[in-house]
Amino acid sequence: MGLGRNKLAILLLVLSISVLLYLLLPSAKPDLEEPRVESARSDPQDSMNVSVRTATLSGDWPTFYREATPRSALEGGPAERFAVLLLHGQSFTSQTWENLGTLQILSEHGYRALAVDLPGYGQSLQAQPMSSEKGRTDYLLHIMESLGARQPVLISPSMSGLFSLPLLLQHPDRLRAFVPIAPVGTKSFKPQQYQQIQVPTLIVYGTLDTNLGSQSLESLQNLPNHTLSPLKGAGHACYMDRPEEFHSSLLMFLSKL
């Protein structure tokens, strides 16, 4: 019985010494912080030197948007060149531009990239779809003002032409440049109206898009300050079919503004 007690006392003494050594000697502790450091180093956001966030604008038109901003601008470094506002087609949302890498690519090259979910689409379902031309124009002006992008480059594929074209023709001074991608609604305006607009324009279309692509091209070529960017072998959503060519053409165009 006494022998058992002695063993228990020795065991308790060994445990006490071990705990004391653990508390007094930091080098004896396992490095629990190392996995966090490795995780931070492998974060793709850091390698791209961008910060991507999502948020919702409140007010008359609650709108969900994604933003990619050069990290240097956030950390007090040189400000971004200017803003690029990306709209979307009927079957897409702002998520499309993130998945395609467009937000990150633009941000890597020093631009502030903003992609919105138009009213009634994606995560902007609380905002009622706009039924009038004036309503859609006022909406874009509101978004630009709310996001602090008062004179952005506007990228407008397909359905979003219902928003972008009235803005282009009625408020050309509010845009730094325009990038239509087979937009809807080009036939609603006369050639003379396009001919009065001096906004630099990059007309992007897929060579296999014989519907909206060729139809919109016919009208948009009336814009006097335009550049053509045909994406060979691509369909209506040509930027999805040929993302590398699209991004290259876009960056070249932006660099000349």
HELIX and SHEET records of a PDB file:
HELIX    1   1 GLY A    2  LEU A   24  1                                  23    
HELIX    2   2 PRO A   26  ALA A   28  5                                   3    
HELIX    3   3 GLU A   34  ARG A   41  1                                   8    
HELIX    4   4 PRO A   44  MET A   48  1                                   5    
HELIX    5   5 ARG A   71  LEU A   74  1                                   4    
HELIX    6   6 SER A   94  ASN A   99  1                                   6    
HELIX    7   7 THR A  102  GLU A  108  1                                   7    
HELIX    8   8 GLU A  133  SER A  146  1                                  14    
HELIX    9   9 SER A  158  SER A  160  5                                   3    
HELIX   10  10 GLY A  161  GLN A  170  1                                  10    
HELIX   11  11 PRO A  172  ARG A  174  5                                   3    
HELIX   12  12 THR A  186  SER A  188  5                                   3    
HELIX   13  13 PRO A  191  GLN A  195  1                                   5    
HELIX   14  14 LEU A  212  LEU A  220  1                                   9    
HELIX   15  15 CYS A  238  ASP A  241  1                                   4    
HELIX   16  16 PRO A  243  SER A  255  1                                  13    
SHEET    1   A 6 VAL A  50  LEU A  57  0                                        
SHEET    2   A 6 THR A  63  PRO A  70 -1                                        
SHEET    3   A 6 ARG A 112  VAL A 116 -1                                        
SHEET    4   A 6 ALA A  83  LEU A  86  1                                        
SHEET    5   A 6 VAL A 153  PRO A 157  1                                        
SHEET    6   A 6 ALA A 177  ILE A 181  1                                        
SHEET    1   B 2 THR A 201  GLY A 206  0                                        
SHEET    2   B 2 HIS A 226  LEU A 231  1                                        
END                                                                             
